[in-house]
Structure formats: structure tokens, C-alpha cells
């Protein structure tokens, strides 16, 4: 039985996988989605979304 990576690789090379990859690339290139991702990353970097401390 193929491992997880093998299954993912097989899906990625299938027509459905290619459609999913194209849709993900399109979503990632949208400026609004990029802003959402940046906001999420900054929240995670602040230890779980806690507001930053003010000195």
C-alpha cells in the first residue's frame, strides 16, 4: 500500500488534483486572501492571537 506522500502525489497528478492546485494558486494570488493569510500568521506569531503588549 502506498504511503501518504504517494497518495498525495498520485492525486496531484490527476485531473481533479490539477484543478485543485489551479484553484489554490488563484486564491493565493488574490490580494484580499493574502491579507487574510498575513493577519493569521501575525496572530499565530503573537502566541495564539493575543493582542500585542503596549509598553
Secondary structure, DSSP 8 states (H G I E B T S, - for coil): ---HHHHHHHHHHSHHHHHHHHHHHHHHH-HHHHHHHHHHHHHHHTTTT------
